[in-house]
């Protein structure tokens, strides 16, 4: 049996940094020396190649153009490798993983995002374990020879999470990510235990790349004391095609007449308005409370248990596909990539 081959893509982030021996400042290390930094990778019975972004990108600077570049690399080199590991800064990793899940349709190979809270050269780094386990997962195959994880996922702090179900929850802990409405796809201990019932099936159709994204989406976070001017500017903005409204609890928002009037105006203008809860876990159900029902009556649709990161990426993808509003709303209520 041929050994697996993995493409390691370093975009930037803490994991690829190393303290300078002179001034102690963190700087990217030479990725050609990855085996000397993480010698454990040499123990895998798989071929590991790497590609490095130049310049490297701080994850706070991530834009959709980077997603298009990443998706294109995977699409163009898809037949060369059995899996892909993307090293990425943590701040926007969940956004990037969500975006690639929609941009890569019929994915039959693993695309695993990982990173670290401490540089790989630090004595207590979490980077080595995250990278080693991500490579092991990306190269893992079923007894039938198919990829164990044929989807976009995040591996961090011993858990493998579906990419479009993930969110960053802690800026200090090694358990930086969680998937509040879905169990992990796998858990790493002495062995890596896969949650087979949750993993997406391997598709029969060929990989399709979707690079067209329409980013005319805004986010309105509801809060006590929010002013009409703020709501008006976001909901009725000329360059906005869709708005994610982050509401309270099960999808509740103010019932003030001025607020509901602005929501109605936005809906009448053809804006797509999606209700996503601010809560860490749970789902939107606008039928429970009167305030939620008012939102529904004004033309707002439910985002169910979607994360904001996933909903943003899904809207970018659907708007970029050139669909009409009714088709977009229908697809927003469907699970396209396990979201």
C-alpha positions in Angstrom: 0.0 0.0 0.0 1.4 3.4 -0.9 2.1 5.7 1.9 0.0 8.8 2.4 1.1 12.2 1.3 0.2 15.4 3.1 0.6 19.0 2.0 1.3 21.3 4.9 0.4 24.9 4.2 1.7 27.6 6.5 -0.2 30.9 6.2 1.1 32.5 9.4 0.3 32.5 13.1 2.0 31.7 16.4 2.7 28.1 15.6 5.4 29.0 13.0 7.2 31.4 15.3 10.4 31.0 17.2 12.2 33.3 19.7 15.2 35.1 18.2 18.4 34.0 20.1 19.6 37.6 20.2 16.7 39.8 21.2 14.0 37.2 22.1 11.5 38.6 19.6 9.2 36.1 17.9 10.0 35.6 14.2 8.9 33.0 11.7 11.4 30.1 11.5 12.6 28.6 8.2 9.9 26.1 7.3 12.4 24.0 5.5 13.6 23.1 9.0 10.2 21.9 10.1 11.5 18.4 10.8 14.2 19.7 13.1 11.6 21.8 15.0 9.1 18.9 15.1 11.1 15.7 14.7 8.0 13.7 15.6 6.7 14.3 12.0 9.6 12.1 10.7 8.1 9.1 12.5 5.0 9.1 10.3 4.9 6.7 7.4 3.8 9.4 5.1 5.3 12.0 2.8 5.0 15.6 4.0 5.5 18.5 1.7 5.0 22.1 2.6 4.0 25.4 1.1 4.6 28.8 2.8 2.7 32.0 2.2 4.8 35.0 1.4 4.3 37.3 3.1 2.9 35.5 6.1 -0.5 36.7 7.2 -1.4 37.6 10.8 -4.9 36.0 11.2 -6.3 39.4 12.2 -5.5 40.5 8.6 -7.3 37.6 6.9 -9.5 38.6 4.0 -11.6 36.6 1.6 -8.8 36.8 -1.0 -6.8 34.6 1.3 -9.6 32.0 1.3 -9.7 32.1 -2.4 -5.9 31.5 -2.6 -6.1 28.6 -0.1 -9.0 26.9 -1.8 -7.2 27.3 -5.2 -4.0 25.7 -3.8 -6.0 22.7 -2.5 -8.0 22.4 -5.8 -4.9 22.6 -8.0 -2.9 20.1 -6.0 -5.8 17.9 -5.0 -4.7 14.8 -6.9 -1.2 15.0 -5.5 -2.0 14.6 -1.9 -4.2 12.5 0.4 -4.8 15.3 2.9 -4.0 18.9 3.7 -3.0 20.6 6.9 -3.3 24.4 7.2 -1.4 26.2 9.8 -3.3 29.4 10.6 -3.5 32.0 13.4 -6.3 31.3 15.9 -8.2 34.7 15.8 -10.0 34.0 12.5 -9.4 30.3 12.1 -13.1 29.5 12.5 -14.0 32.0 9.8 -11.5 30.5 7.4 -12.5 26.9 8.1 -16.2 27.8 7.6 -15.4 29.6 4.3 -13.4 26.7 2.9 -16.1 24.2 3.8 -18.4 26.0 1.4 -15.8 26.8 -1.3 -14.7 23.2 -1.6 -17.8 21.2 -2.7 -17.6 17.3 -2.8 -14.5 17.3 -0.7 -13.3 13.7 -0.2 -10.0 14.4 1.5 -9.2 16.0 4.9 -8.5 19.7 5.1 -7.4 20.2 8.7 -6.8 23.6 10.3 -4.5 23.9 13.3 -2.3 26.4 15.1 -1.1 27.0 18.6 -1.3 29.4 21.6 2.4 29.2 22.1 5.2 29.2 19.5 6.4 25.7 18.4 9.8 26.5 19.9 8.5 27.4 23.4 9.2 24.8 26.2 5.5 24.4 26.9 4.2 24.7 23.4 0.9 23.2 22.3 2.0 23.6 18.7 3.8 20.3 18.4 0.9 18.1 19.6 -1.6 20.1 17.5 0.6 19.7 14.4 1.5 16.1 14.9 -2.1 15.1 15.6 -3.4 17.1 12.7 -1.0 15.3 10.3 -2.0 12.0 11.7 -5.7 12.8 11.2 -5.1 14.1 7.7 -3.4 10.9 6.7 -5.8 8.5 8.4 -7.8 6.2 6.2 -10.7 3.7 6.8 -10.2 0.0 6.3 -11.6 0.5 2.8 -8.8 3.0 2.0 -11.0 6.1 2.1 -10.2 9.2 4.1 -11.4 9.0 7.7 -12.3 12.7 7.7 -13.4 13.9 4.3 -14.2 17.4 5.3 -12.8 20.7 6.6 -12.1 20.5 10.3 -10.2 22.2 13.1 -7.8 20.3 15.4 -6.9 22.0 18.6 -6.4 21.0 22.2 -7.1 17.3 21.7 -10.4 17.8 19.8 -11.2 17.6 16.2 -14.2 19.9 15.4 -16.2 20.4 12.2 -14.8 23.6 10.8 -18.2 25.3 10.1 -19.4 24.4 13.6 -16.4 25.8 15.5 -15.8 29.1 17.3 -12.8 30.4 19.3 -13.8 30.5 23.0 -10.6 31.2 24.9 -7.6 33.4 24.2 -5.4 31.8 26.9 -6.3 28.2 27.2 -4.9 25.4 25.1 -8.5 24.4 24.6 -9.0 27.5 22.5 -11.9 26.2 20.3 -15.2 24.6 20.9 -18.2 23.4 18.9 -21.1 24.4 21.1 -23.9 22.6 19.2 -22.1 19.5 18.0 -19.8 16.9 19.6 -16.2 16.6 18.4 -15.6 14.6 15.3 -12.7 12.9 17.1 -10.9 13.0 20.5 -7.2 12.5 20.9 -5.9 10.7 23.9 -3.6 7.7 23.8 -5.5 6.9 20.6 -7.5 9.1 18.3 -11.1 8.0 18.7 -13.3 9.0 15.7 -17.0 9.7 16.1 -18.0 7.8 13.1 -21.7 8.7 13.2 -20.9 12.4 12.8 -18.3 12.2 10.0 -19.5 13.2 6.6 -19.6 10.5 4.0 -17.1 10.4 1.2 -18.8 11.8 -1.9 -18.7 10.2 -5.3 -18.7 13.4 -7.3 -15.5 15.3 -8.2 -14.3 18.2 -6.2 -15.8 21.6 -7.3 -14.2 24.9 -6.5 -16.3 28.0 -5.7 -14.2 31.1 -5.6 -16.9 33.7 -6.2 -17.8 35.4 -2.9 -20.0 38.4 -2.3 -19.0 40.0 0.9 -21.8 42.6 1.2 -22.9 41.2 4.5 -23.1 43.1 7.8 -23.5 41.9 11.4 -25.9 43.7 13.8 -25.4 42.8 17.4 -28.5 43.7 19.5 -27.8 45.2 22.9 -29.7 47.2 25.5 -29.6 50.9 24.5 -28.9 50.4 20.8 -29.8 53.5 18.9 -32.0 54.0 15.8 -29.0 55.5 14.0 -26.8 52.5 14.5 -29.5 50.1 13.4 -30.5 52.2 10.4 -26.9 52.4 9.2 -26.4 48.7 9.3 -29.8 47.4 8.1 -30.3 50.0 5.4 -26.7 50.4 4.2 -26.5 50.9 0.5 -23.8 48.3 0.0 -25.4 45.7 2.2 -27.2 42.7 0.7 -27.6 40.7 3.8 -27.5 41.2 7.6 -26.8 38.7 10.3 -28.8 39.9 13.4 -27.3 38.6 16.6 -30.2 38.4 19.0 -30.9 37.4 22.6 -31.7 33.9 23.7 -33.9 31.9 21.3 -34.0 34.8 18.8 -35.5 37.7 20.6 -34.9 41.4 19.9 -36.5 44.7 20.9 -40.2 45.2 20.1 -39.8 49.0 19.9 -41.8 50.3 16.9 -38.8 52.2 15.5 -36.7 49.0 15.6 -39.4 46.8 13.9 -40.0 49.5 11.3 -36.4 49.5 10.3 -36.4 45.7 10.1 -39.5 45.9 7.8 -37.9 48.5 5.6 -34.7 46.4 5.2 -36.8 43.4 4.3 -38.9 45.4 1.9 -35.6 46.6 0.2 -34.7 43.0 -0.5 -32.2 42.5 2.2 -31.7 39.0 3.5 -32.0 39.2 7.3 -30.9 36.1 9.3 -31.4 35.6 13.0 -28.5 34.1 14.9 -28.4 33.8 18.7 -25.7 35.5 20.8 -25.8 32.5 23.2 -22.8 30.2 23.2 -25.1 27.2 22.6 -28.6 26.6 21.6 -30.8 27.5 18.6 -33.0 30.2 17.3 -36.8 29.5 17.5 -38.8 32.7 16.8 -42.1 30.9 17.6 -41.4 30.7 21.3 -41.7 34.4 22.4 -43.7 37.3 21.1 -40.5 39.4 20.5 -39.1 36.6 18.4 -42.4 36.2 16.5 -42.3 40.0 15.7 -38.9 39.4 14.0 -40.3 36.6 11.9 -43.3 38.7 10.9 -40.9 41.4 9.7 -39.2 39.1 7.3 -36.3 37.8 9.3 -35.4 34.1 8.8 -34.0 31.7 11.4 -30.3 30.9 11.4 -31.1 28.0 13.7 -28.0 26.9 15.6 -25.4 28.3 13.2 -22.4 30.2 14.5 -21.9 33.7 13.3 -18.7 32.7 11.6 -20.5 29.9 9.6 -23.4 32.1 8.7 -21.1 34.9 7.4 -19.2 32.4 5.2 -22.4 30.7 4.0 -23.9 34.0 3.0 -20.7 35.1 1.2 -20.9 31.8 -0.7 -24.6 31.9 -1.6 -24.6 35.5 -2.6 -21.5 34.9 -4.7 -23.3 32.1 -6.5 -25.7 34.6 -8.1 -28.8 33.0 -6.7 -32.1 35.0 -6.2 -33.2 35.8 -2.7 -35.8 33.0 -2.4 -33.2 30.4 -3.5 -30.7 31.8 -1.0 -33.3 31.7 1.9 -34.1 28.1 1.0 -30.5 27.1 1.1 -29.9 28.9 4.3 -32.4 26.5 5.9 -30.5 23.5 4.5 -27.4 21.8 5.6 -25.0 22.0 2.7 -21.7 20.9 4.4 -22.8 19.5 7.7 -23.3 23.0 9.2 
